[in-house]
Amino acid sequence: MAVDAQAGMACGEILKKALSGKKFKKVVACRCGETLLDLSRTISETCTELTPVYDDTPEGLAVIRHSAAHIMAEAVKRLFPSAKVTIGPAIENGFYYDFDFERPFTPEDLTAIEAEIEKIVAADAPFVRKEMSKAEARALFDSMGETYKGEIMDDLGGDEFSVYTQGGFVDLCRGPHVPSTGFLKAFKLTSVAGAYWRGDEKNKMLQRIYGTAFATAKELKEHLDRIEEAKKRDHRKLGPQLDLFSFQERGGAGMAYWHPKGALLRTILEDFVNREMLRRDYDIVRTPQILKRELWEASGHYDNYRENMYFTEIDEQPYGVKPMNCVAHMLIYNSHLRSYRDLPKRYFEFGVVHRHEKSGVLHGLLRVRQFTQDDAHIICRPDQLQDEIKGVMRWIQDLMGLFGFEYTMELSTRPEKSIGSDEDWERATVALVDAMESMGLPYEVNEGDGAFYGPKIDVKLHDCLGREWQCSTIQVDFTLPERFDMVYIGEDGERHRPVMVHRAIMGSVERFIGVLTEHFAGAFPTWLAPVQARILTVTDAQHEFAEKARLFLREHGIRVEADLRNEKLGYKVREAQLEKVPYLLVVGDKEVEAQGVNVRLRGENLGLKTLEETVNMVLEDCREPFKRGGMSYSFSSYSCPV
């Protein structure tokens, strides 16, 4: 709701008159046009309308969190006067502040800092803004020994800067802030990490304190509960616990080692995708890991992406390890002269790629140096482009539906560092927009974040905790077909230039499995679980029948194990539950007599079932997600839908 502004009055005074007392208590700042303002700011004649910014909106939370960063910095300076302050922004779900301090902060330090924050909040000191010349601001911060602030001002440029004071703390900041420290009602410091100044490994290592803040204690508690749940679901913990994968620093950082169960899970997932690719009229290809550097120069990767690539030399000839598969797929296309009747060509590959990531950003399966893409390149006529984009979108919708993921879409436009003509970029961008709009798919625009060769749609899935993950991508490229002189013979007998769609559905297989692991907390759907059933004997007397049951289930396509150890049944059950095995099949004397098993499905006791009933139950459980998504399926010998 916009409110008429009155020049010469403070924002807060205007809004207080216009809003009810209950509403005004939730206001933390205001907006005039595109500019966010403190409530204490005086309105100029150029401002005609004010919009209140409430504490429960994304903008309001950002104001609260940025103010919390300042309050935390004041608490740190009180307790550790020698610490120098650098920057302290609001970020997604919280805030941080980086400090130049002689030692890492400890958990005990965080407890002390939180207690000091409570005192600052109780004092309810106002945030006061003051405009200063660069010379005045530099002199002020130099006198305080805060040398980083001068460097920040030099980088920002300009002759005027705003400085905020609350209590005894002064900081360089553009604002806005909450009216006073007492507005910080619900906060928590969450962790400490090292961070290089400016993110550059050549600079000094700083100490970064993370925290979060919300408008209410209830919202804070819900957020902290989600964090605790996320910790339980962390794939870096569950992967080794479930014996799926590990990382071996001795062999090199950022590369996963897949154990038998994890490799089987990958095989099931990849087999499903391979068969879907064939069903959707793709051709499966395989291409080399390294290509001559001249190809990467021709494609533009060498100029625009080489800091992310690895290079080697063979017979005095430079080669690049592929970070993407597109160049190799274009070579396959160019191996024959194509007719307009041959198009589209859809080349699909589970391509292993390598990208140089800094060690500080590596994160389990979610950020690695070696990974596998479910990568495809569709080479088509321009008049086929819309249908091809829509076909990829329908495949993405099917996959998201299979796993129950909600998702959002983001259109990324031309980056500053790019290749190709303005005309080709416009054609590619329009094609993506038209395809989404014709399918009724909402999207947001992410300016300047496209690939260097073309715009893209990024599909961001949302897991059960509401976290966002970027996986699927669709990129339209008129530029590389030009650079590699890709042609087809048209109906008119002339040579024409095709367009290429780069697309990945899961994206990185490693990342997708990491997301699945956390989404399902390791309890994968039955069709994907490496072990679908485990037979548990009560005593040694049931071993013969247990082995008979195992062979029967295996012959009917069930991935089954038998636990015949001389251990108590309760111990076996707990162990199987920790390993997230979907079906526990208990065999005692009663079950042997009935020639059946007692079925437990992840905590639910389903009672005595024949072996035939058990097989049908497991297979129907496998089929259920595909039925919900309206997908076709059948089962291979290891219960993989195909």
C-alpha positions in Angstrom: 0.0 0.0 0.0 1.5 3.3 -1.1 1.2 6.4 1.1 1.4 10.0 -0.1 4.7 11.5 0.9 5.2 14.9 2.4 8.5 16.7 1.8 10.4 17.7 5.0 8.9 14.9 7.1 10.6 11.7 8.2 9.4 8.5 6.6 8.4 7.0 9.9 6.3 10.0 10.9 4.3 9.8 7.6 3.8 6.1 7.8 2.8 6.3 11.5 0.0 8.6 10.6 -1.2 6.5 7.7 -1.1 3.0 9.2 -2.7 1.4 12.2 -0.6 1.0 15.3 -0.4 -2.8 14.8 0.7 -2.4 11.2 3.2 0.3 11.9 5.0 -1.9 14.5 5.9 -4.3 11.7 7.5 -1.6 9.5 11.3 -1.7 9.4 12.0 0.6 6.5 10.2 2.2 3.5 10.6 2.5 -0.2 10.4 5.6 -2.4 10.5 4.4 -6.0 13.4 2.0 -6.3 15.2 3.5 -3.2 15.0 1.9 0.2 15.1 4.4 3.1 15.5 4.4 6.9 12.3 5.4 8.7 14.3 8.3 10.1 15.2 9.7 6.7 13.6 13.1 5.7 11.6 13.1 2.5 12.8 15.3 -0.3 10.5 17.0 -2.8 11.2 14.5 -5.5 9.5 11.7 -3.5 5.7 11.6 -3.9 4.8 8.2 -2.6 6.1 5.9 0.2 5.7 2.1 0.4 6.2 0.5 3.9 8.6 -2.4 4.1 7.3 -4.9 6.6 9.4 -7.2 8.8 7.9 -10.4 7.3 8.8 -9.6 3.7 12.0 -10.6 1.9 13.0 -7.0 1.8 12.2 -6.4 5.4 14.1 -9.6 6.5 17.1 -8.4 4.5 17.0 -5.1 6.4 16.7 -6.9 9.8 19.6 -9.2 8.9 21.9 -6.5 7.7 21.2 -4.6 10.9 21.9 -7.8 12.9 25.3 -8.0 11.1 26.1 -4.5 12.4 25.0 -5.3 15.9 27.1 -8.5 15.9 30.1 -6.5 14.7 29.6 -4.1 17.7 29.5 -7.1 20.0 32.7 -8.5 18.6 34.5 -5.1 18.9 33.4 -4.9 22.5 34.7 -8.3 23.4 37.7 -8.3 21.0 38.8 -4.7 20.5 41.8 -5.6 18.3 39.5 -7.3 15.7 39.2 -5.2 12.5 35.9 -5.1 10.7 35.5 -5.6 6.9 32.1 -6.3 5.3 28.9 -7.7 6.8 26.0 -8.2 4.3 22.6 -9.9 4.6 22.6 -13.2 2.6 19.9 -15.8 1.9 18.6 -17.1 5.2 20.9 -14.9 7.3 24.0 -12.7 7.4 27.7 -12.8 8.1 30.5 -10.4 9.0 34.2 -10.9 8.2 36.8 -9.9 10.8 40.6 -9.6 10.7 41.5 -11.3 14.0 44.7 -13.0 15.1 43.0 -16.4 15.8 39.8 -18.3 14.7 36.7 -17.7 16.8 35.6 -20.6 18.9 32.1 -21.9 19.9 32.7 -20.4 23.3 33.4 -17.0 21.6 30.1 -17.3 19.8 28.2 -17.9 23.1 29.9 -14.8 24.5 29.1 -12.7 21.4 25.4 -13.7 21.5 25.3 -12.6 25.2 26.8 -9.3 24.2 24.3 -8.9 21.4 21.5 -9.4 23.9 22.8 -6.4 25.9 23.0 -4.3 22.8 19.5 -5.2 21.8 18.2 -4.4 25.3 19.8 -0.9 25.1 17.6 -0.2 22.1 20.1 2.3 20.6 19.0 4.1 17.4 20.7 3.6 14.1 21.9 7.1 13.1 22.9 7.8 9.5 25.4 10.6 8.6 26.7 11.7 5.2 30.4 12.3 5.0 32.9 13.3 2.3 35.4 10.6 1.4 38.2 12.5 3.1 36.1 12.8 6.4 35.1 9.1 6.3 38.7 8.0 5.6 40.1 10.1 8.4 37.4 8.7 10.8 38.1 5.1 10.0 41.9 5.6 9.9 41.7 7.1 13.4 39.9 3.9 14.5 42.5 1.6 12.9 39.8 0.3 10.5 42.1 0.1 7.4 39.7 -2.0 5.3 37.1 0.7 5.1 39.4 3.0 3.1 40.1 0.2 0.7 36.4 -0.4 0.3 35.8 3.3 -0.4 38.5 3.3 -3.0 36.9 0.4 -4.8 33.4 1.9 -4.7 34.6 5.3 -6.0 32.7 8.5 -5.4 33.2 11.5 -3.1 30.3 11.0 -0.6 29.7 8.1 1.7 27.1 7.3 4.4 28.1 6.1 7.8 25.9 4.5 10.4 26.3 4.6 14.2 24.5 2.5 16.8 25.7 2.8 20.4 29.5 3.0 20.3 29.9 1.3 16.9 30.5 3.1 13.6 30.4 1.5 10.2 30.6 2.4 6.5 27.2 1.4 5.0 24.6 2.5 2.4 21.8 1.2 4.6 18.9 1.2 5.3 18.7 -0.2 8.8 16.0 -0.9 11.4 15.2 2.2 13.6 17.0 0.8 16.6 18.8 -2.2 18.0 15.7 -3.2 19.9 14.1 -4.3 16.6 16.4 -7.4 16.6 14.0 -9.8 18.4 15.0 -13.2 17.1 18.6 -14.1 16.1 21.2 -16.9 16.3 24.8 -17.1 15.5 25.3 -20.3 13.5 28.9 -21.0 12.5 32.4 -19.7 11.9 34.5 -20.2 8.8 37.6 -18.8 7.2 37.3 -16.5 4.2 39.9 -14.8 2.1 39.6 -11.0 1.9 37.8 -10.3 -1.4 37.6 -14.0 -2.0 41.2 -14.0 -3.3 43.5 -16.8 -2.0 46.4 -14.3 -2.3 44.8 -12.1 0.3 44.7 -12.5 4.1 42.5 -15.1 5.7 39.7 -13.5 7.7 37.3 -15.0 10.3 33.7 -15.1 9.1 30.9 -15.4 11.6 27.5 -16.5 10.2 24.2 -15.9 11.8 20.5 -15.6 11.1 17.6 -13.4 12.2 13.9 -13.4 11.8 11.0 -11.1 12.7 9.7 -13.5 15.3 11.0 -16.2 17.7 8.6 -18.7 16.1 10.1 -18.2 12.6 13.6 -18.4 14.0 12.8 -21.7 15.7 11.3 -23.2 12.5 14.4 -22.2 10.6 16.7 -23.7 13.2 14.6 -26.9 13.2 15.1 -27.0 9.4 18.8 -26.6 9.8 18.9 -29.5 12.3 16.9 -31.6 9.9 19.2 -30.7 7.0 22.2 -31.8 9.1 20.5 -35.2 9.6 20.0 -35.4 5.8 23.4 -34.2 4.8 24.5 -36.5 2.0 28.2 -36.2 3.1 27.1 -38.0 6.3 24.6 -40.4 4.8 26.7 -41.4 1.8 29.4 -43.2 3.9 26.8 -44.3 6.5 24.8 -46.1 3.7 28.1 -47.2 2.1 27.2 -45.4 -1.2 30.3 -43.3 -1.8 33.4 -41.7 -0.3 36.0 -39.0 -1.0 39.6 -40.0 -0.8 41.9 -37.0 -0.3 44.9 -39.3 -1.0 43.5 -39.7 -4.6 42.6 -36.0 -5.1 39.9 -33.6 -3.9 36.6 -33.1 -5.6 36.2 -36.6 -7.0 33.8 -39.3 -5.7 34.6 -42.9 -5.2 31.4 -45.0 -5.8 31.1 -48.1 -3.6 29.1 -51.1 -4.8 25.7 -49.9 -3.5 26.2 -46.4 -4.7 27.4 -47.6 -8.1 24.3 -49.8 -8.4 22.1 -46.9 -7.5 23.8 -44.8 -10.2 23.4 -47.7 -12.7 19.7 -48.0 -12.0 19.2 -44.2 -12.4 21.4 -44.0 -15.6 19.8 -47.1 -17.1 16.4 -45.5 -16.6 17.5 -42.3 -18.3 19.2 -44.2 -21.1 16.1 -46.1 -21.9 14.0 -42.9 -21.7 16.4 -41.2 -24.1 15.9 -44.0 -26.6 12.1 -43.9 -26.1 12.3 -40.1 -26.8 14.2 -40.6 -30.0 17.7 -39.7 -28.9 20.8 -41.4 -30.3 23.4 -42.5 -27.6 27.0 -41.5 -28.3 30.4 -41.8 -26.6 33.2 -39.3 -27.0 36.8 -38.9 -25.8 37.9 -37.2 -22.5 40.4 -35.0 -24.1 40.4 -32.9 -27.3 43.1 -30.8 -29.0 43.3 -27.3 -27.7 42.7 -25.9 -31.1 39.1 -27.2 -30.9 38.6 -25.4 -27.6 40.0 -22.3 -29.1 37.6 -22.6 -32.0 34.6 -23.1 -29.7 35.5 -20.1 -27.5 36.0 -22.2 -24.4 39.7 -21.4 -24.4 39.1 -17.7 -24.3 36.0 -17.7 -22.1 36.3 -20.8 -19.9 39.9 -21.9 -19.7 40.3 -21.0 -16.0 37.9 -23.8 -15.3 39.7 -26.3 -17.6 42.6 -28.7 -17.3 45.3 -29.0 -20.0 47.9 -31.6 -20.9 50.3 -32.3 -23.7 50.8 -35.3 -25.9 53.5 -35.5 -28.6 54.1 -31.8 -28.1 50.5 -31.1 -29.0 48.4 -29.3 -26.4 45.1 -30.9 -25.3 42.2 -29.8 -23.1 40.3 -32.2 -20.8 36.7 -31.6 -21.7 34.5 -29.5 -19.3 31.5 -30.0 -21.6 30.5 -32.4 -24.4 29.2 -30.0 -27.0 32.4 -29.8 -29.1 32.7 -33.6 -29.5 29.0 -33.9 -30.4 29.5 -31.3 -33.1 32.3 -33.3 -34.6 30.0 -36.3 -34.8 27.4 -34.2 -36.6 30.0 -33.0 -39.1 31.2 -36.5 -39.9 28.4 -36.6 -42.6 26.6 -34.1 -44.8 23.1 -33.9 -43.4 19.8 -33.3 -45.2 16.9 -31.3 -43.8 15.1 -34.6 -43.6 17.7 -35.9 -41.2 17.0 -33.3 -38.6 16.6 -33.0 -35.7 19.7 -35.0 -34.6 19.6 -35.6 -30.8 22.9 -36.9 -29.5 22.9 -38.1 -25.9 25.8 -39.0 -23.6 26.5 -39.7 -20.0 29.6 -37.6 -20.4 32.3 -37.5 -17.8 33.7 -33.9 -17.6 36.3 -32.1 -15.4 36.2 -28.6 -14.2 38.7 -26.8 -12.0 36.9 -25.7 -8.9 38.7 -24.0 -6.1 39.2 -26.2 -3.0 37.2 -23.8 -0.9 33.9 -24.3 -2.8 34.1 -28.1 -3.1 31.1 -29.6 -1.3 30.5 -33.3 -1.3 28.7 -34.4 -4.4 27.1 -31.0 -4.9 30.3 -29.3 -6.1 33.0 -31.6 -7.5 35.8 -31.4 -10.0 34.9 -34.6 -11.9 31.3 -35.3 -12.7 29.0 -36.9 -15.2 26.4 -35.0 -17.1 23.3 -36.5 -18.7 24.2 -34.3 -21.6 22.5 -34.0 -25.0 22.8 -31.7 -28.0 19.8 -31.3 -30.3 20.8 -30.1 -33.7 17.8 -28.9 -35.6 16.4 -26.6 -38.2 15.3 -23.2 -36.9 11.6 -24.0 -37.7 12.0 -27.1 -35.4 13.4 -25.2 -32.5 10.2 -24.5 -30.6 9.1 -28.1 -30.6 12.5 -29.3 -29.5 12.6 -26.9 -26.5 9.1 -28.0 -25.5 10.1 -31.6 -25.8 13.0 -31.0 -23.4 10.6 -29.2 -21.0 8.2 -32.1 -21.0 11.0 -34.5 -20.1 12.1 -32.2 -17.3 8.5 -32.1 -16.0 8.3 -35.9 -16.1 11.5 -36.3 -14.1 10.5 -33.7 -11.5 7.1 -35.4 -11.1 8.7 -38.8 -10.7 10.6 -37.7 -7.6 7.9 -35.3 -6.4 10.0 -32.1 -6.8 8.4 -28.7 -7.1 10.5 -26.4 -9.3 10.9 -22.9 -10.7 12.4 -21.6 -13.9 14.9 -18.9 -14.6 15.8 -17.3 -17.9 19.5 -16.3 -17.9 20.4 -13.7 -20.6 23.7 -12.6 -22.3 26.7 -12.2 -20.0 29.3 -9.6 -20.4 31.8 -12.2 -21.5 30.2 -13.9 -24.5 30.5 -14.7 -28.2 28.1 -14.3 -31.1 26.1 -11.6 -32.7 23.3 -9.5 -31.1 20.9 -10.9 -33.6 21.7 -14.5 -32.8 21.4 -13.8 -29.0 18.0 -12.1 -29.6 16.7 -15.1 -31.7 17.9 -17.6 -29.1 16.3 -15.6 -26.2 13.0 -15.1 -28.0 12.9 -18.9 -28.7 13.2 -19.8 -25.0 10.7 -17.1 -23.9 8.1 -18.2 -26.6 8.4 -21.8 -25.6 7.9 -21.2 -21.9 5.0 -18.8 -22.5 3.3 -21.1 -25.0 3.4 -23.8 -22.3 2.1 -21.5 -19.6 5.3 -21.8 -17.5 6.1 -18.9 -15.2 9.8 -17.8 -15.1 12.1 -15.2 -13.6 14.8 -13.3 -15.5 18.4 -13.6 -14.3 20.2 -10.8 -16.3 23.7 -11.5 -17.6 24.0 -15.1 -16.3 23.7 -17.0 -19.6 26.3 -19.3 -21.0 29.0 -17.5 -23.0 27.6 -18.9 -26.3 23.8 -18.5 -25.6 20.9 -17.8 -23.3 19.6 -20.6 -21.1 16.7 -21.7 -19.0 17.8 -23.1 -15.6 15.3 -25.3 -13.7 15.7 -25.1 -10.0 14.1 -27.9 -8.0 12.9 -27.5 -4.4 13.4 -30.4 -2.0 11.3 -31.4 1.0 12.9 -28.7 3.1 12.2 -26.0 0.6 15.9 -25.7 -0.4 16.6 -24.7 -4.0 19.0 -26.7 -6.3 19.9 -25.9 -9.9 19.9 -29.1 -12.0 18.2 -29.1 -15.4 19.3 -26.6 -18.1 18.3 -25.8 -21.6 20.5 -23.5 -23.7 19.9 -22.3 -27.3 23.0 -21.7 -29.4 23.2 -20.2 -32.9 26.9 -19.3 -32.4 28.8 -22.6 -32.2 27.1 -24.1 -35.3 28.5 -21.0 -37.1 32.0 -21.5 -35.6 32.1 -25.2 -36.6 30.5 -24.6 -40.0 27.7 -27.0 -39.3 25.3 -27.2 -42.2 22.4 -29.2 -43.7 21.1 -29.3 -47.2 17.7 -27.7 -47.3 14.7 -28.5 -49.4 15.9 -25.9 -51.9 19.2 -27.8 -52.4 21.2 -25.0 -50.7 23.3 -25.2 -47.5 21.7 -23.9 -44.4 22.9 -23.4 -40.8 21.2 -25.4 -38.0 20.7 -24.3 -34.5 21.8 -26.3 -31.4 20.1 -26.9 -28.1 22.4 -27.9 -25.2 20.3 -29.7 -22.6 20.8 -31.7 -19.3 17.9 -33.1 -17.4 19.5 -34.2 -14.1 22.5 -32.0 -14.9 25.3 -33.5 -12.9 24.5 -37.1 -11.9 26.6 -36.6 -8.8 24.8 -33.5 -7.7 21.4 -35.0 -8.5 22.1 -38.1 -6.4 23.4 -35.8 -3.6 20.1 -33.9 -3.8 18.0 -37.1 -3.9 19.9 -38.4 -0.9 19.1 -35.4 1.2 15.5 -35.1 -0.2 14.7 -38.7 0.8 17.1 -38.7 3.9 18.7 -41.8 2.3 15.4 -43.7 2.2 15.2 -43.9 -1.6 12.1 -44.9 -3.4 11.9 -48.7 -3.6 12.6 -48.7 -7.4 15.9 -46.9 -6.8 17.0 -48.4 -3.5 20.2 -50.4 -4.0 18.9 -53.1 -1.6 15.1 -53.4 -1.8 14.6 -56.2 0.7 16.5 -57.9 3.4 15.6 -61.3 4.8 16.3 -61.5 8.6 16.3 -64.9 10.3 15.4 -65.3 14.0 17.7 -68.4 14.5 20.0 -70.7 12.5 17.0 -73.1 12.0 15.5 -70.8 9.3 18.7 -70.5 7.2 17.6 -73.0 4.5 14.2 -71.4 3.9 15.8 -67.9 4.0 18.1 -68.8 1.2 15.2 -70.3 -0.8 13.3 -67.1 -0.3 16.3 -65.0 -1.4 16.7 -66.9 -4.6 13.0 -66.7 -5.3 12.9 -63.0 -4.9 16.1 -62.5 -6.9 14.7 -64.6 -9.8 11.7 -62.3 -9.8 13.8 -59.1 -10.2 14.0 -58.0 -6.5 17.4 -56.8 -5.2 17.5 -58.8 -2.0 20.0 -59.8 0.7 19.8 -62.3 3.5 21.1 -61.5 7.0 21.9 -65.0 8.5 24.2 -63.8 11.3 23.9 -65.2 14.7 22.6 -62.0 16.2 19.4 -61.0 18.0 16.6 -60.1 15.6 16.2 -56.6 17.2 19.8 -55.8 16.4 19.4 -57.0 12.8 16.2 -54.9 12.4 17.8 -51.7 13.8 20.8 -52.1 11.5 18.6 -52.6 8.4 16.6 -49.6 9.4 19.7 -47.5 9.7 20.7 -48.7 6.2 17.3 -47.5 4.9 16.3 -50.9 3.4 12.7 -50.5 2.4 11.4 -54.1 3.0 12.5 -56.2 6.0 11.4 -59.8 5.7 11.5 -61.6 9.0 11.7 -65.4 8.9 11.0 -67.4 12.1 9.6 -70.9 12.7 6.0 -69.7 12.0 7.1 -68.2 8.6 9.0 -71.4 7.6 5.9 -73.4 8.4 3.7 -71.1 6.3 6.4 -70.8 3.5 6.2 -67.1 3.8 7.8 -64.0 5.4 6.7 -61.4 7.9 6.9 -58.1 6.0 7.9 -54.7 7.6 7.9 -51.7 5.3 10.0 -48.9 6.8 8.5 -49.3 10.3 5.0 -50.5 9.3 4.3 -54.2 10.0 2.4 -55.7 7.1 2.2 -59.2 8.6 2.7 -62.6 7.0 2.8 -62.8 3.2 3.6 -65.5 0.8 6.7 -65.1 -1.4 4.5 -64.4 -4.4 2.6 -61.7 -2.5 5.9 -60.2 -1.4 7.2 -60.0 -4.9 4.0 -58.4 -6.2 4.0 -55.9 -3.3 7.6 -54.8 -4.0 7.0 -54.5 -7.8 3.8 -52.5 -7.3 5.7 -50.2 -4.9 8.3 -49.7 -7.7 5.6 -48.9 -10.2 3.7 -46.4 -8.1 5.8 -43.2 -8.7 5.6 -43.9 -12.5 1.8 -44.3 -12.4 1.5 -41.0 -10.5 3.6 -39.3 -13.2 1.8 -41.0 -16.1 5.0 -42.5 -17.4 5.4 -45.8 -19.1 7.5 -48.4 -17.5 8.5 -52.1 -17.4 11.1 -53.8 -15.2 14.5 -55.3 -15.9 16.1 -58.1 -14.0 17.1 -55.7 -11.2 13.8 -53.8 -10.9 14.8 -50.8 -12.9 11.9 -49.1 -14.7 12.6 -48.9 -18.4 
